[in-house]
Amino acid sequence: MAIKSIDRILTPPPAHMVGDGFRVHSFLPGDGRLGKQRMSPFFMLDYGSLIEFPPSDTPRGVGVHPHRGFETVTIAYRGRIAHHDSAGNHGVIGEGDVQWMTAASGLLHKEYHEESFSKQGGAFQMVQLWVNLPAKHKMDPPAYQEITNQMMGKYLLPENKGTVEVIAGNFNGTAGPARTFTSIEMYNLKMKAGAQLDLCFPIEHNTALLLIEGTVSVHGTTVPTDHFVLFHKDGEDIEVVAGQDAVVLVLSGAPIDEPIAAYGPFLMNQWSEIEQAIHDFNTGKFGVLAD
């Protein structure tokens, strides 16, 4: 067995607010500890660690803003999140669900606490990923996938020790529903204390784990809640053992070996494409969406 050894374990960076509804720790691209290509095709990872929001009659969130050149993937662990975009898509996800929005050629969207959750307040925990697109797909039409927890592939661990919820890719013959443009594996591991799980990914994949809840050991090294484990590309196998009941987000994907030009909400290959995106946004080519 050739293991994927641990490159580093990152503590959560200082939290900041995105709009008034999302308090996040930005692991990717991060604060300089990791380069923009280190976890390709995953460009950004904002982790909203567990927080309690008080009731509010006005839903908190992020107002209308543009995107081009990539996909946003929002995973809800606690609370409820609503989405609207200028391509006409809208939806609400609750605990265990996923919104997978392909911005591609460009659209406007907004995301905020779902109205009834906002009025009641409560525990809120989420992850948002920006998944890069290959150059040949950056100007594809926008698309939207609402992936409920019931739609996900479910692989049951032996002895009732937990479940692998497959969002994208395939775990031991259990496939996830997400449609992806490149090879991506994305799972939630829900493990009971003492459970052991072996993962296997191609040596060339960029791979990481995020501890959402509980603690695990990886190759014998303890990883606490809210920490991010980055692996070297030196093997295929990963051993995870739950020290407590745990929830772990698993990310692995084939890198996109293309240049990156990133500016604000745009992720392209060349700076001229960023300038074009800004021009297109300013001239209304991303559509219309009410605040």
Buried (B, 14 or more C-beta within 10 A) or exposed (E): EEBBBBBEBBEBBEBEEBBBBBBBBBBBBBEEBBEBBBBBBBBBBBBBBBBEBEEBEEBBBBEBBBBBBBBBBBBBBBBBBBBBBBBEBEBBBBEBBBBBBBBBBBBBBBBBBBBEBBEBBBEBBBBBBBBBBBBEBBBBEBBBBBBEBEBBBBBEBEEEBBBBBBBBBEBEEBEBBBEBBBBBBBBBBBBBBEBBBEBBBBEEBBBBBBBBBBBBBBBEEEBEBBBBBBBEBEBBBBBBBBBEBBBBBBBBBBBBEBEBBBEEBBBBBEEEBBBBBBEBBEEEBBBEBEE
